[in-house]
């Protein structure tokens, strides 16, 4: 394995990990949102009150 290839793999792994974190956050946020009758995103906790 070449040294320059290893550096590239490390960078890609870091980028993938960051993207995964962003995706998890977005999935969490979407799962906590629902759409009201006007089509606006509303937090589910507010709607239940």
C-alpha distance (Angstrom), angle and dihedral (degrees) to the residues before:
residue distance angle dihedral
X1 . . .
X2 3.77 . .
X3 3.78 121.1 .
X4 3.80 94.6 -127.1
X5 3.80 90.5 52.5
X6 3.78 90.5 53.9
X7 3.81 92.3 53.4
X8 3.79 90.0 51.1
X9 3.82 91.2 49.6
X10 3.81 90.2 51.6
X11 3.80 91.7 51.2
X12 3.79 91.9 47.9
X13 3.80 90.8 48.8
X14 3.81 90.0 52.1
X15 3.81 91.9 48.9
X16 3.81 91.8 47.5
X17 3.80 91.2 49.5
X18 3.81 90.9 51.2
X19 3.80 92.0 47.8
X20 3.79 89.9 49.2
X21 3.80 90.3 52.7
X22 3.80 90.8 49.6
X23 3.81 90.8 48.7
X24 3.80 92.4 49.6
X25 3.80 89.8 50.9
X26 3.81 92.1 48.6
X27 3.81 91.9 47.9
X28 3.81 89.9 49.3
X29 3.79 91.4 48.0
X30 3.81 92.6 47.8
X31 3.79 91.7 47.3
X32 3.82 88.3 54.6
X33 3.79 93.1 49.5
X34 3.76 130.0 76.2
X35 3.79 132.4 -179.9
X36 3.78 121.9 -108.8
X37 3.80 125.0 -147.0
X38 3.82 91.4 -84.1
X39 3.80 92.3 54.4
X40 3.80 94.4 -107.9
X41 3.78 120.3 139.3
X42 3.79 110.6 -112.3
X43 3.79 128.8 -178.1
X44 3.81 108.4 -107.4
X45 3.80 92.1 -133.3
X46 3.82 91.1 60.7
X47 3.80 92.3 48.2
X48 3.81 93.6 52.5
X49 3.80 94.5 55.2
